[in-house]
Amino acid sequence: MNVKIQSVHFDADKKLLEFIQEKVEKLNQYYDGIITSDVTLRLDKSDDSLNKIAEIRLHIPGNDLFAKKQCKTFEEAVDMSLGALKTQVKKHKEKIKGL
């Protein structure tokens, strides 16, 4: 699977990029039909400590799966997004098998 990571208005460090790459690739164990994934990291302008946003879009045959979470750290936001996507991937796989 091809993982594209984009950070908006800041440069993500190598450690964060490797963390995201490793975590996103683990979704292949639930469904191997994932073509690419787009990860967008963004800083919210609010004064709140929950200003890190991670958006993940999985391109799969038929349609795309998407999750967006806002947390204190990018790692936490990515983990929560991937948790939501894992559920979506499992449901999608069950739906395909049922057809």
C-alpha positions in Angstrom: 0.0 0.0 0.0 1.2 3.5 -0.9 1.0 5.9 2.1 1.1 9.6 1.3 1.6 11.9 4.3 1.1 15.6 4.1 1.6 18.1 6.9 -0.1 21.5 6.5 1.7 24.6 7.5 4.5 22.8 9.4 7.2 20.1 8.8 6.6 16.8 10.5 9.7 15.2 11.9 11.0 11.9 10.6 10.0 10.0 13.8 6.4 11.1 13.4 6.4 10.1 9.7 7.8 6.7 10.4 5.2 6.2 13.2 2.4 7.0 10.8 3.7 4.8 8.0 4.1 1.8 10.3 0.6 2.2 11.9 -1.2 2.8 8.6 0.4 -0.2 6.9 -1.0 -2.4 9.7 -4.5 -2.0 8.2 -3.4 -4.4 5.4 -3.8 -7.3 7.9 -7.5 -6.6 8.0 -8.1 -6.0 4.3 -5.5 -6.3 1.6 -7.6 -4.4 -1.0 -6.4 -1.0 0.2 -4.8 0.8 -2.8 -3.4 4.0 -1.2 -3.9 6.0 1.9 -3.7 9.8 2.3 -2.8 11.1 5.7 -3.1 14.9 6.4 -1.8 16.4 9.6 -3.0 19.9 10.5 -2.7 22.3 13.4 -5.9 24.0 14.5 -5.6 27.7 15.3 -7.6 27.4 18.5 -6.0 28.1 21.9 -7.2 24.7 23.1 -4.6 22.0 23.8 -6.6 19.7 21.5 -5.2 21.4 18.4 -3.7 18.5 16.4 -5.8 17.1 13.6 -5.2 13.9 11.7 -7.3 13.0 8.7 -6.8 9.6 7.0 -8.5 8.6 3.7 -8.2 5.0 2.5 -8.7 4.4 -1.2 -10.3 1.0 -1.8 -12.1 -0.4 -4.8 -15.7 0.9 -4.8 -15.4 3.8 -2.5 -13.1 5.6 0.1 -13.0 5.2 3.9 -12.3 8.4 5.9 -11.6 9.3 9.5 -10.7 12.6 11.2 -9.7 13.0 14.8 -8.5 16.0 16.9 -6.3 15.3 19.9 -3.5 16.7 22.0 -0.8 14.9 20.0 -0.6 13.8 16.4 0.3 10.3 17.5 -2.9 10.1 19.6 -5.0 11.6 16.7 -3.5 9.0 14.2 -4.2 6.1 16.6 -7.8 7.2 17.1 -8.3 7.7 13.4 -6.9 4.3 12.7 -9.1 2.7 15.3 -12.2 4.2 13.5 -10.8 3.1 10.1 -10.2 -0.5 11.4 -13.9 -0.8 12.2 -14.8 0.7 8.8 -12.5 -1.7 7.0 -13.9 -4.7 8.8 -17.4 -3.7 8.0 -16.5 -3.1 4.4 -14.9 -6.6 4.2 -17.9 -8.3 5.7 -20.2 -6.4 3.3 -18.1 -7.6 0.3 -18.2 -11.2 1.5 -21.9 -11.0 1.9 -22.5 -10.1 -1.7 
